[in-house]
Amino acid sequence: MNVLVIGSGGREHALCWKLSQNPRVSRILAAPGNGGTAQVAQNVPLKDDDINGLIALAKAEAVGLVVVGPEAPLVAGMADACAREGIPCFGPSAFAARLEGSKAFAKTIMREAGVPTAGFGVFDDVEAAREYVRAHGAPLVVKADGLAAGKGVVVAKTVEEALEAIDDMMVKKSFGAAGATVVVEDALIGEEASFLAFCDGERFALLPSAQDHKAVFDGDQGPNTGGMGAYSPAPVLPQEQYAATAELCIRPILKRLAELGHPFKGVLYAGLMFTKSGPMVLEYNVRFGDPECQPLLMRLDGDLLDIMFACAEGRLDPAMARVRPETALCVVLAAPGYPASYPKGMAITGLAEADALPDVKVFQAGTKIQDGKPVTSGGRVLGVTALGATLAEAKAKAYAAVAKVHFEGRHFRRDIGDKGIARAK
């Protein structure tokens, strides 16, 4: 069977790597892929939002399953296009993908489904948004409604910061059309965790909890990024709480979307904040997180291809998502200057040495092959991931591997997993 994986990040390298372990997979195509996917797949120079080109590729190459990594092609209707052509696709319809594509839609669905979330207002008029901020006071969170590459969220500690964020999004149009409408919501205080589930429209199979690290510097300092590291499980959400948490944030969403005639198939990702009054949903994503995908797939003991087909065909058995008992931890190595401007084309050394370490896998993200050798091509370059009996052991293995990989000016956080280690003591 031929499989098409859409995307170019560390998540897509991890997906290709895991899918390649199924003997029924004869060939994997990655569009556009990266230097890591090239190890286990054939890279095809198509952008991930080229719906017509991707459909033509899938038909020409007799693709038996399309796996959509990032959110943009899902919001643009990739799964719908596959359905029209009779091609099985792992990923939700454009309607269901609005859970991530529109913050206002997501908050409305949460309210309709009875999912606990922060109080909020939705505004397409700038003065009305300003009045709401002045009336409510700070702290507040201001979100661009549409997709903004993970950057359209401002946690405002003062009224002035919130007003500035509204001006930036709605007047200066820093995020283009994504900021034409904004969501202003109460700021929640607590510890975050990610909770993902495979879904077939009705049933779901839970993945273990995970915790991402968004800030660029140690101690959660500096600007937010796409993610500087992750680990699984997250002690703030232990396994004995999975079932109750799923009833809070997974099942109600599946039920509501099914009622609306758009059942959700794919991975549903709930971003949770554990507050003093209990877990609250910050947001939903409609795909694997990056870098959460890397440690989660390192732990997945079930067959990913079978799970994805079962989701696409509406026959998911929760028992399919078997998970290894170990902990997994991923450290992201970023280019100097990231998340602002950064150089590209720097030679990467030590990948083979790091990959050869026990229980370690280096997933490539912002890389490409140049003159037969890997070089940097993005801001988040690598996701060094390791398994360990404990979180502390996984961290030690991951950082031992990090020490073997080099490129000019590399930057990484040194405290990935520390919150979980402290909580576990």
C-alpha positions in Angstrom: 0.0 0.0 0.0 1.1 3.5 -0.8 0.6 6.2 1.9 0.8 10.0 1.4 1.8 12.0 4.5 1.2 15.8 4.1 3.5 18.2 5.9 7.2 19.0 6.5 7.8 19.2 10.3 9.1 16.9 13.0 5.6 15.6 13.4 5.5 14.4 9.8 8.9 12.7 10.2 7.5 10.9 13.2 4.4 9.9 11.3 6.4 8.5 8.4 8.8 6.7 10.8 5.9 5.0 12.6 3.9 4.2 9.5 7.0 2.6 7.9 7.0 0.0 10.6 3.9 -1.6 9.1 4.9 -4.3 6.6 1.8 -3.6 4.5 3.2 -0.1 3.7 5.1 -0.5 0.5 5.8 3.2 -0.2 5.4 6.5 1.7 5.2 9.8 -0.1 5.9 13.0 1.9 4.7 16.3 0.6 6.8 18.3 0.8 8.7 16.5 3.6 12.1 17.3 5.0 15.6 15.8 5.4 14.2 13.3 7.9 11.2 12.1 5.9 13.6 11.4 3.1 15.1 8.6 5.1 11.8 6.6 5.1 9.8 8.2 2.4 10.0 9.8 -1.0 9.7 13.5 -0.8 7.5 15.3 -3.3 7.9 19.0 -3.9 4.3 20.0 -3.3 3.1 22.6 -0.8 0.9 21.2 2.0 -2.0 23.5 1.0 -1.9 22.6 -2.7 -5.2 20.6 -2.5 -5.5 20.0 -6.2 -1.9 19.0 -6.6 -2.0 16.6 -3.7 -5.2 14.9 -4.9 -3.6 14.5 -8.4 -0.6 13.0 -6.7 -2.7 10.6 -4.6 -4.6 9.4 -7.7 -1.5 9.1 -9.9 0.4 7.1 -7.3 -2.6 4.9 -6.3 -2.4 6.1 -2.7 -4.4 4.0 -0.3 -4.4 6.4 2.7 -3.8 10.1 3.0 -2.5 11.3 6.4 -2.7 15.1 6.9 -0.1 16.4 9.4 -0.7 20.2 9.7 -3.9 22.1 10.3 -4.0 24.4 7.2 -4.8 21.8 4.6 -7.5 20.4 6.9 -9.1 23.8 7.3 -8.8 24.2 3.5 -10.7 21.0 2.9 -8.1 18.3 2.2 -10.2 15.6 3.8 -13.3 16.7 1.9 -11.4 16.6 -1.4 -10.2 13.0 -0.6 -13.8 12.0 0.2 -15.0 13.2 -3.2 -12.4 11.1 -4.9 -13.0 8.0 -2.7 -9.5 8.2 -1.1 -9.4 7.2 2.6 -8.1 10.2 4.6 -7.0 10.5 8.3 -8.1 13.9 9.3 -11.4 15.8 9.9 -13.6 17.6 7.3 -13.2 21.4 6.8 -16.3 22.0 9.0 -14.9 20.0 11.9 -11.5 21.5 11.4 -12.9 24.9 12.2 -12.4 23.8 15.8 -8.8 24.9 15.2 -9.4 27.2 12.2 -11.7 29.5 14.1 -11.3 30.4 17.7 -14.8 31.8 17.8 -16.3 28.6 16.3 -14.4 26.5 18.9 -15.6 28.6 21.8 -19.2 28.5 20.6 -19.0 24.7 20.1 -17.6 24.3 23.6 -20.4 26.4 25.1 -23.0 24.4 23.2 -21.4 21.1 24.2 -21.0 22.1 27.9 -17.2 21.9 27.9 -15.6 23.9 30.7 -13.7 26.9 29.2 -12.9 30.5 30.1 -15.5 33.2 29.8 -15.2 35.0 26.5 -16.4 37.6 24.0 -16.2 37.5 20.2 -15.7 40.8 18.3 -15.4 41.9 14.7 -15.8 45.6 15.7 -12.6 47.1 17.2 -14.3 49.6 19.5 -16.6 46.9 20.9 -13.5 44.8 21.7 -11.9 47.7 23.4 -15.0 48.4 25.5 -15.1 44.8 26.6 -11.5 44.9 27.7 -12.0 48.2 29.7 -15.1 46.8 31.4 -13.5 43.4 32.3 -10.0 44.5 33.3 -6.9 42.3 33.1 -5.5 39.7 32.9 -7.1 38.7 29.6 -6.1 36.6 26.6 -6.6 38.1 23.1 -6.7 35.6 20.2 -6.9 36.2 16.5 -9.9 34.1 15.3 -8.1 32.4 12.3 -5.0 30.5 11.8 -1.9 32.5 12.6 0.9 29.8 12.7 0.5 29.5 16.5 1.4 33.2 17.0 -2.0 34.9 17.2 -2.4 34.6 21.0 -1.5 37.4 23.5 -1.7 36.9 27.2 -2.2 40.4 28.4 -1.3 41.2 32.0 -2.7 44.7 31.8 -5.5 46.5 30.1 -3.0 48.4 28.1 -1.4 45.2 26.8 -4.8 43.8 25.8 -5.7 47.0 24.0 -2.4 47.0 22.2 -3.0 43.4 21.1 -6.5 44.3 19.7 -4.9 47.2 17.8 -2.2 45.0 16.5 -4.6 42.3 15.2 -7.7 44.4 14.1 -6.2 47.7 13.1 -2.6 47.0 12.0 -3.7 43.6 10.7 -0.5 41.9 11.8 -2.0 38.5 11.2 -4.0 39.5 8.0 -7.5 38.1 7.7 -6.9 35.8 10.7 -7.2 38.9 13.0 -10.4 40.4 11.5 -12.3 38.8 14.3 -10.8 38.4 17.8 -11.7 36.4 20.8 -11.1 38.0 24.2 -11.3 35.6 27.1 -10.5 35.4 30.8 -7.0 34.4 31.6 -6.7 31.0 33.3 -4.1 30.2 35.9 -2.6 26.8 36.4 -0.5 24.1 34.7 -1.1 23.1 31.1 -1.3 19.6 29.6 -2.2 18.2 26.2 -4.8 15.4 25.9 -5.2 13.7 22.5 -7.6 11.0 21.2 -8.0 9.1 18.0 -11.6 9.5 16.8 -13.8 7.8 14.2 -16.7 10.2 14.4 -18.4 8.4 17.3 -15.8 6.3 19.3 -12.4 7.5 20.5 -9.2 5.9 21.7 -7.2 7.9 24.2 -3.5 8.7 23.9 -1.5 9.4 27.1 -1.3 12.9 28.4 1.6 15.2 27.3 3.0 18.6 28.2 4.5 21.0 25.7 6.9 23.9 26.4 6.0 27.0 24.4 8.3 29.7 25.7 11.7 29.9 24.0 13.8 30.1 27.1 14.3 28.1 30.3 11.8 28.8 33.1 9.0 29.6 30.5 10.6 32.9 29.7 10.7 34.8 26.4 8.3 34.8 23.5 6.1 31.8 22.6 7.2 29.4 19.9 5.7 26.4 18.1 7.1 24.3 20.9 10.6 23.8 22.4 10.0 20.3 23.8 7.4 17.9 25.2 7.1 14.8 27.3 4.5 12.1 28.0 2.9 11.3 30.3 2.3 14.6 32.1 2.0 14.0 35.9 -0.6 16.8 36.2 -2.9 14.5 34.3 -2.3 11.0 35.6 -3.8 7.9 33.9 -6.5 7.3 36.5 -8.0 10.7 35.4 -8.0 10.0 31.7 -11.6 8.6 31.5 -13.1 11.4 33.5 -11.2 14.0 31.5 -12.3 12.5 28.2 -16.0 12.7 29.3 -15.3 16.4 30.0 -13.5 17.5 26.8 -13.5 14.7 24.2 -16.9 13.0 24.1 -19.0 16.2 24.3 -17.3 17.6 21.2 -17.7 14.4 19.2 -21.3 14.3 20.2 -22.0 17.9 19.2 -20.2 17.7 15.8 -22.1 14.5 15.0 -25.4 16.3 15.9 -24.4 19.0 13.4 -23.9 16.4 10.7 -20.1 16.6 10.6 -18.6 13.7 12.6 -15.0 14.3 13.6 -12.5 11.7 12.3 -8.8 12.0 13.0 -6.9 13.2 16.1 -8.7 15.6 18.5 -6.3 17.5 20.7 -7.5 19.3 23.8 -5.2 21.9 25.3 -6.1 21.9 29.0 -5.4 24.2 31.9 -5.6 22.6 35.3 -7.0 25.4 37.5 -7.9 25.4 41.2 -11.5 24.8 40.1 -10.6 21.9 37.8 -9.5 21.3 34.2 -10.6 23.9 31.6 -10.2 23.7 27.9 -7.9 26.4 26.4 -8.2 25.3 22.8 -8.7 22.4 20.4 -6.4 21.4 17.7 -7.5 19.0 14.9 -4.2 17.2 14.4 -1.2 15.9 16.3 0.8 18.6 18.1 4.4 19.2 17.2 6.5 18.3 19.2 3.9 16.3 21.3 3.6 13.9 18.4 7.2 12.7 18.7 7.1 11.4 22.3 3.5 10.1 21.8 4.5 8.0 18.8 7.6 6.8 20.6 5.2 5.4 23.2 2.5 4.1 20.8 2.6 0.3 20.8 -0.4 -0.2 18.6 -0.2 -0.2 14.8 -0.6 3.4 13.5 -1.7 2.4 10.0 -4.5 0.2 11.4 -5.6 2.9 13.8 -5.8 5.5 11.1 -7.7 3.3 8.7 -10.2 2.4 11.5 -10.7 6.1 12.2 -11.3 6.9 8.5 -13.7 4.0 8.1 -15.6 4.5 11.4 -14.7 1.2 13.1 -12.2 2.3 15.8 -11.7 -0.1 18.7 -10.2 1.8 21.7 -8.0 -1.2 22.5 -6.1 -0.6 19.2 -4.2 2.3 20.8 -1.9 0.3 23.0 0.9 2.3 24.7 4.3 1.4 26.1 4.7 2.0 29.8 7.8 4.1 29.5 8.0 7.9 29.6 9.2 9.7 26.5 10.7 13.2 26.2 11.6 15.4 23.3 14.0 18.3 23.2 13.8 20.7 20.3 17.0 22.2 18.8 16.3 25.5 17.2 18.2 27.9 14.9 19.7 31.0 16.5 17.2 33.8 16.6 14.1 31.6 16.5 11.2 32.5 16.9 12.3 35.7 15.2 14.4 35.7 12.0 17.0 33.1 11.8 19.7 31.9 9.4 19.4 28.8 7.2 21.8 26.4 5.4 23.9 25.5 8.4 25.5 22.1 8.4 24.2 19.6 10.9 26.6 17.0 12.4 26.2 14.1 14.8 22.8 12.8 13.7 23.9 9.3 13.2 25.8 9.2 16.5 22.7 10.5 18.4 20.3 8.1 16.6 22.6 5.2 17.5 22.1 5.7 21.3 19.7 3.3 23.0 16.0 4.4 23.1 16.8 7.6 21.1 15.3 8.8 17.9 16.2 12.2 16.3 13.2 13.5 14.4 14.0 16.2 11.8 11.9 19.2 11.2 13.6 22.3 9.7 16.1 20.3 7.6 16.9 19.5 4.0 19.5 17.5 2.2 22.1 19.6 0.4 24.9 18.0 -1.5 24.1 14.8 0.2 24.4 16.2 3.7 21.8 17.6 6.2 21.5 21.4 6.6 19.1 23.6 8.5 16.1 25.0 6.6 13.8 26.2 9.4 13.5 27.6 12.9 12.8 24.4 14.8 15.4 22.1 13.3 15.4 18.8 15.3 13.4 17.0 18.0 15.7 14.7 19.9 13.4 12.2 21.6 14.1 9.4 24.1 12.3 6.7 26.1 13.1 6.1 29.7 11.6 4.1 32.6 11.1 7.4 34.4 10.8 11.0 33.2 14.2 11.7 34.7 15.7 8.8 32.8 14.1 9.9 29.5 15.4 13.4 30.1 19.0 12.2 30.7 18.9 10.1 27.6 17.5 12.9 25.4 20.1 15.4 26.6 22.9 12.9 26.2 21.8 12.7 22.5 21.5 16.4 22.2 25.2 16.7 23.2 26.1 14.7 20.1 24.3 16.9 17.6 25.7 20.2 16.4 25.0 23.1 14.0 26.1 26.7 14.3 24.3 28.7 17.0 22.0 25.9 18.0 19.6 26.8 20.8 17.6 24.6 23.1 15.9 24.7 26.5 17.7 22.8 29.3 14.7 22.3 31.5 12.3 20.2 29.5 10.5 17.8 31.8 11.6 19.6 35.0 8.0 20.5 36.0 7.0 16.9 35.7 10.0 15.6 37.6 9.3 18.1 40.5 5.6 17.1 40.6 6.5 13.4 40.6 8.7 13.7 43.7 
